[in-house]
Amino acid sequence: MPAQHLNIKWLNALNAKRVVLASSSPRRKDILSNLGVNYIVVPSTFPETLDKSLFSHPSEYVKENARQKALEVYERLKTAGDTPDLVIGADTVVAHDSQILEKPNSEQHAINMLASLSGSTHMVYTGITLIAPPSDGTGEPRILIDVEGTEVKMQNLSEELIKAYVETKEPMDKAGAYGYQTTGGLLVKGINGCSWNVIGLPASKLFFMLEQFTRQE
C-alpha cells in the first residue's frame, strides 16, 4: 500500500511541518514522495571534496557527505531566518575493490568504471542524515545519521555494450556510471539488499528513521 495512504499520527505530524530535501535528484524526490512525505527541495551546495583517504570505510565517507550536505542547507536557511523543521541529506557511492566510484567526469571515465565492474560484485552505500532544530530551541541541532549497503552483481559486459550505454549519456550523473532504475538495470545480474538504495535512497530505512526522529520530539 502506498505510504501516502497511511493515516498514522507521526507521519501526519511530520507533514504539518516544513521538511526540506537537500538534493535535486529526481530519483530521491520520487522515492520521498512515494513515502508520503510532503517536502520542498533546497539543493545543497556542499562541494563534496572530502579526502576519501581519511575514512576507514566507504560507509563512513557517505555518512559524512550526507551530514555535510544536510548541515549546509540547514545552516544556510537558519542564517536567512527561515529555519526548517527538518532537513534530509543523502549521499550515494559505489565501492569496488576498496575504491569509491562516484559520478564519472567524462565518457571515458564512465567506460573505465563499467569495465571494472563487469562480471564482478560491488557495493552501493547511501548515507542519510536528518537534521532538526533543538527541541528546547537552544544549543546544537538534533542529528540522526545512518547508512544502507546493497550488494550488486554485474553481468559480463562487452566493450560494445559499455560504449553503447555510455553514448546514451545516462551514466554521466550516476554513481558508478549506471542507473539501476532505467536502462542501466539491464547490466545488473542481481542484488542482495535494498533495491531503492541502488537508485539513491533506501526507502524503508529512511521511513523508519523519520518515524524514530519524529517520535523523539
N, C-alpha and C positions, 0 to 999 in steps of 0.2 A: 504494500500500500504506500503511495507517495507520502513523503513526510509532511507535505503542506496540508494533508488532510488529518494529521494527528492533532487532536484537540487536547493538548497536555499543558498544564499550568506553566511549567518552566519555559516552554517554547513560546507560549503566548506572552509571557512576561518579557522574554528576550525581544520579541518582535514589537514591543511597545517602546523599545529603546533605539538609540542611534548606533547601528552596527556598521563598521567600515571594513571593507576588504582591501587590503594593501597590495592589490595586484590587478592588472588589467587583462590577465589571461582569460580568454573565452572559455577554456576548459574549466578553470576554477570557478568562474562565475556561474556556469551551468550547473556544476556539482553543488555549489552552495545554494542555488535556487531550488534544486531538487530536494534539498534537505528541509525546505520550507522556511528558510531564514530570510527575513527582509533586510536588505543592506544597501549601502551605496559604495561606489568604487572610488578610492583615492590611491592611485599607484604610488608605491614607494620610490624614492629617488636614491636609496642606498646604493652605492656603486658596485657592491659585490666584489670587492677587491681583497678579500681576506686571504691571508697566506695559508694555503692548504697544508703546507708542511708543519704548521703549528698544531694541527689537530690529529689526535690519535686514531680516529676512525671517520669515515665519510658521514656517519650518522651524527657525529658531533659537529662537523662542518655545516651540515644543512640546518641543524638546530640553531646554531649561532647566526647563520644568514637569515633565517626566519625571524629570529629575535630582533636583529638589527633592522630588518625591513619594517616590522610592526612598530618598533620603537621610533623609527624616523617619522613615520606617519603620525603616531600618537603625539610626539613632541611638537611636530610642525603645527598640527591642528590646535593643540593646547596653547602654543605661543600666539596663535591667531585669535585666541579667545573662543575657540569652538571645540572644546574638549569632547571627544566622542565617548559613548558609554562602553564601547568595546571595539578593539582593532584586531583583525585576524591577519596574520602574516604567514607565508608559506614559502618554502624553497625546495626544489626537487633536483636531484642529480642522479646520474647513472654511475655506478662504480664497477670497474672491471679490472681484475688483476691488480688490485690495490691502487688503481688510478681513477681519479674522479673525472668523469666526462660531463661537461656542461653543454651549452649550445655551441655548435660549430661556428667558427669565424670565417669560413669560406667553404665553397663547394668541395674543394679538395680535402679540406679538414673533415667534412661530413663523410666523404668517401672513405677516408682512412679510419674514421670511427667505426663505420658499419663493417668494414673489412675486419677490424679487430674483434668485433662482436660476433661475426659469422660463426655458426656452429658451436658456440660456447654459451656458458651461463654467466649472467651478470646480476647485479642487484640494483634496484631502484629505491632510493631513500627520499622521503619527504619529511622535512621538519615543519612543525606547526607551532605558532606562538599566539596566545591570546593575551591581550593587554587591556586593562581597565583601570579607571581612577581608583585610588584607595577608598576603602569602604567608609572611613571616617572623614574623608575629604582632605586629609593631610598626609605628608610623607610620600613614599615611593608608590608608583602604580602597582597594582596586582598583576602578576605574570604567571601564566601556565604554559609550559613547553613540553612537547612530546615529539616522537618520531615514529614513522612506519617504514618497514622494509619489505620489499617484494622481490622474490627470485624470478628471473626471466630467462628462458631458454630460447635462443635464436635458431632459426633454420640455417642450413648451409646456403649462403648467399653467393651467387655467381657475380663476377665483375660486371656483367651486362645488366643484371638486375639492380645492383647497387647504383650504377651510373644512371639507369633509367629512373630510379626512385629519387635520387638527388636532383635530377632535372625537373622534377615536379615542384621543387622549392619547399616542399613540406618539411624536410628535415631541418631547415635553417633556423627555426625558432624553438626547437625541441631539444631537451637534454638528451644526450646520447645519439642525436641525429635521427630519431624516428618518432612517429606519432602513433601510439598504440590504438587510439580511438578511431583512426582513419586508415588510409592505405597502408601505413606502416605496420598495422596489426597483422598484415599478411606475412610479414617477415618473422613473426613470433611463433615458435613451435608450441610453447605452453608457459604457464606461470604458476608459481606457488605463493599464494598470498592474496592481498587485496588488489583487484584489477583497477579500482579507482585510483589507487596510489600511482600506478604506472601512467595514468592520464595526467596526474599532477596534484591530486588532493584526496587523501584517504577518507572517504565519506563517513564510514562508520566510526572511525577513531575521532574525527572532528565532531561528530554528533554527540558522542558521549563526553568529549572534552567540554563542549558547550553546556551540556547538562550539569556536569560537575562544577563548572565555573559559575553558572547561574544560581545553582542551589547554595553555593557558599556565601551568597550575598545576604 
